[in-house]
Amino acid sequence: MDNAPFDVQLEFLEFEKLTDDTSKLNMHVVYRTPELRDQMLKLPFAYGINMAHNRLQEVVNKLK
């Protein structure tokens, strides 16, 4: 993200098929240092991430 107040991170995203209609998203995030990871984990992202994933699920459900 441009102008973000945190350092670069490397993300590996993998969708794992569970059924014909469902999948699980596995996220592996690599930080430059453990200190940067700890700093990121202190931020209140859980609500925003869940909201974004729920919205994606709503959009995909309409495609069926």
C-alpha positions, 0 to 999 in steps of 0.5 A, spaced: 500 500 500 502 506 498 503 511 504 502 505 509 505 506 516 508 500 516 514 496 512 514 491 506 511 484 507 511 478 503 504 474 502 503 467 500 495 466 499 493 459 497 486 457 496 484 450 498 478 446 495 474 444 501 467 442 497 465 444 490 462 450 493 467 452 498 474 453 499 479 455 505 484 461 504 491 460 507 495 466 508 502 466 510 506 472 511 513 473 512 516 480 515 523 483 514 524 482 522 520 479 528 520 486 531 516 488 524 511 482 525 510 484 532 509 491 531 504 489 525 500 484 530 499 490 535 495 494 530 487 493 530 486 489 523 482 483 525 475 487 524 477 490 517 480 483 514 474 480 517 469 485 514 473 485 507 473 477 507 466 477 508 464 482 503 468 478 498 464 472 500 457 476 499 460 478 492 462 471 490 455 468 492 452 472 487 456 469 482 453 462 483 
